Amino acid sequence: MTQTQPLVGTTPQTDPQADSPPSEPCVMLIFGASGDLTKRLLVPALYNLACDGLLNENFAVLGSANNPMTTEAFRENMNRDIQKFHTRNQFDQDVWDKLVSRFHYTPAAFTDLDAFRKLKEQVSELGARFNTGGNVLFYFATAPRFFGLICENLHKAGFKDGPGWKRIIVEKPFGTDLDSALQLNRDVLAHWEERQIYRVDHYLGKETVQNLLAFRFSNGMFEPLWNKNFIDNIQFNVAEAVDVESRGGYYDQSGVLRDMMQNHMFQMLAYLCMEAPGTLSSDAIRNEKAKLLQAVRVYTAEEVQRYVVRGQYGPQLGEGGKVVKPGYRLEKDVNPESKTETYAAARLHIDNWRWEGVPIYLRSGKALWKRGTEIIVEFKKAPQTMFRGTPVGHLGANRLIFHIQPYQGIEVQFHAKVPGPSLQLQPVHMRFSYGDAFKASRYTGYEVMLYSCSREDATLFSRGDLVEAAWRVAQPIMDYWAASPATDFPNYARNSWGPKSAADLLEKDGRRWYEVISDEVLKRVATFAEGDPLFLSQVSLALRPRQVAAGEQIIRKGDIGREMYLLARGEVEVLDDAGRVVKTLKDGDVFGEIAILMSTPRTANVRALTGCDLFVLDKSDFRRILRDHHQFAQGVAKVAKERFNLDVTVQSLIAH
């Protein structure tokens, strides 16, 4: 077998296979084996485990679905699909050939008990051939409405009998509301025990999510600070740049609260905020997660109105008001009067000793300005009074940022003194990157789930009480929205930060969302296009977000320019002295750039045509950054000449 990158990220000096035994022997019976989940995620995950020596040699797959298909046709389909969906840097044909030779297929309708009895015979035959000891892993890659029926027929067909363990993995969504989740639990547990049920959330398969536990409980410097005495607020952000794509029919019955918040985000919340368990056993960890979710305040209707906002994206318009991309209600298979939310933001309260009074902010949405998942832990600020009589006019917050995707890492932001005779501070950061520290291939997120289930490690799986606790928090929000008309939909534009009401939610508390800005966003600005990662990281720390309403004047002609603006979303008008529109700027455009190059009067008025999301860079911050990057200052001077016909020197750019 060819040795490739390990499944679990490690330093180059560590051999993960020396410490990680292979999965336990078993036959994996996949219901819904002809669907997308199997070919896109499950089979590539099995292939990755095989490449890393983590899949037991005594292993076989029996696929089943309504589709009439032979084993040979099933293998042929998998041969084709693995080339498209594998995630390795290089494809190992020998490993794949050995794996796919253990794939088998039998058609079976979920309602056909005789078909289940035939499946039982085939599982027994494969178990004897591959010496699996009677172990069977059932994977329900089906719609949740079939879970109870499949569990019942597995019981009636006698799958529980005989030697070895029997375990069931079920996919989300586990219910669509509290009542359906309770009923689903009753259906699944009618014939099987809780210890045999593994409710999968693939989000927990991400290394960066798993690292939340390792970070908290293996580093003694942070846990003493992990409470209301030192932390001001916590923000969970899951932004998706894509719209609903071809999933309009599904999404219109779901929405972001069900699709993202109630499961993925609540799981991350539990990991980040739970109490330290007595041990790292699966039961101990899940007990603490359950306690945390049970401590999240269940809102009244009045509290939902106060602490939760929702949104729905509108169309993207081009010249002459032509629709370039449709709004949500114009998407395929979506009700044209849909009230389904594509964006939600909430302030949650955890009513326990550790987190009393600390606001927990969550937001997620579709068709936003970027793709990114981050958790921002914002600490309480140091006392400003200590710096009276110094040039330090403002102290920002220290932050600990967990980057979940697409960038994977952890970042600490703090203040440092600027070199020089006077006391001046600037924000700096230390950053750990998975890609720099560990050598590992990109994975589907299902590898660790399949591996852990085979070894009876339920740490990353939801328990029945965890699912119910999460739905108890979400249910009043859904009830309130169902009873309330969404008269302002659509209320945010494509490629924006979301509805203005989400910013207002934090502004009422005297806070704001912290926007993590990627290098790709900054490189849209000509002045920064050639910047190296270190320079761009300093610029991103200096940018401050600002939202303006339609009609608000942003720049007034004649004022001395001291900042530039990056238009993340919206439209602004450049006006002449008579108020005529000279130019219209849109998403990604920059204006006021000359202000950070030269202190000259503004040459035009700029007014917001629509609601706008802006990043603002002050000249003083830009000069401070250039003083630390003299080599880049030369490039900025060159851009100033080529783009603006301005003769500026490096010395003038970095002068105080």
Secondary structure, DSSP 8 states (H G I E B T S, - for coil): ------SS---TT--HHHH------EEEEEETTTSHHIIIIIHHHHHHHHHTT-S-SSEEEEEE-SS---HHHHHHHHHHHHHHH---SS--HHHHHHHHTTEEE----TT-HHHHHHHHHHHHHHHHHHT-TT-EEEEE-S-GGGHHHHHHHHHHTTTT-SSS-EEEEE-S---SSHHHHHHHHHHHHTTS-GGGEEE--GGGGSHHHHHHHHHHHH-TTTGGG-STTTEEEEEEEEE-SS--TT-HHHHTTT-HIIIIIIIIIHHHHHHHHS---SSSSHHHHHHHHHHHHHHB----HHHHHHHEEEE-B--EE-GGG-EEE--GGGSTT--TT----SEEEEEE-B-STTTTT--EEEEEESSBS--EEEEEEEE----GGGGTTSS-------EEEEEEESS-EEEEEEEEE-SSSS--EEEEEEEEEHHHH-------S-HHHHHHHHTT--TTSB-HHHHHHHHHHHHHHHHHHHHS--TT-S-B-TTBS--HHHHHHHHTTT--------HHHHTTSGGGTT--HHHHHHHHHH-EEEEE-TT-EEE-TTSB--EEEEEEES-EEEE-TTS-EEEEE-TT-EE-GGGGT---B--SEEEESS-EEEEEEEHHHHHHHHHT-HHHHHHHHHHHHHHH-----HHHHH--
